[in-house]
Amino acid sequence: MSFTLCNLLVLAYANGFTLWHYKAGNDNLVDAVNPWYFTDAADLMTEGDMVMLSAAEGVALPALPGGGRGLNCARWSSDVAEQGQSPMAAVL
């Protein structure tokens, strides 16, 4: 599965900061924190925004480094997955 804009919702907004919720469906956290996963929402997201991700195996609360260019835990999650560890260790 890939990013679906209708699964991205605003939970809170104040002073230029947005807390988002994204339901990733059957995607796992490693897929959802891929640097390009939120590219289709780049025009909506701002540096410092946080996304509460609900994915197949759990949840994560990473921050955006800027304009939907990927989540700040993307590289770490991918490295952990390659080592055969749970991605939850990287994002919680």
N, C-alpha and C positions, 0 to 999 in steps of 0.2 A: 504494500500500500504506500501511497505517497501523500504529501501534504494536501489537506483539504481545507480551504479557507473557511467553510461554514463550521468547522470544528474548533475555530479560534475565537474565543470570547474574551471581552474585557471584564475583569473582576473588580478592579479599582483603578482610579485615575486621580492624580493630584500633582500639581506643580511640575508638569511635564513628565512625570513618571507613570508608567502603566504596568499593572500586574495583570497578566494574561493567563487564561487557562486554555490548554490545547489537549483534546482527547485524541490520542494517536491510534485508537482502534487496535488493530492487530500488530501494528508496528512495535518493535521493541525499543528500549531506550537508546541503544546504540544507533539505530536508524534515526530516531527523532532528534538526537543531538548532533547529527551530521551537519557540518558547516553549511551545506546548501539546502537543508530540509525546509527552512522558512523563507527561501528566496522569493516565493510568490507573495509574501506579506511584507517584504522589505520596505515598501512605501508606507506601511502602517506602524512599523516598529521603530523605536528610537534607542540610541545607545543608553545602556543602563536599565532598560526595561527588563522585567523578569517574567518568565513563562513557567507556570505550573504545568508540568507534563504528566498526563495520565497515559501510561503505555501498557502493553500486554503484561509485563512482569512487575510493574510498580509505578512509582511516581518520582519526579525530580523537580527541583526548583532552581534552574540555572539562570544566569543573567546574560543579556545580549551585549556583546562588545560594541556593536554598532549596526544600525540599519538592517537587521535581518541577515547579517553576514555569517551567522552561525552562533552557536552558544559557546560560552567560555569553557565548558567542560568537554567539548566535542573531541579534541585530540586525546585527552586523558581517558575518556570512555572508550575510544577506539583502541588505544594501547592496552587497556585493561582487558577488553574483549579478545584481543589477539593473544594475550597471555592465558586465556582460558578462565579468567576470573569473572565474577558477576559484575555487570555494569553498575549495579547498585552501589558497589564499593566506591565507584568513582564519582557518583553524583549526589550521594547523601552524606 
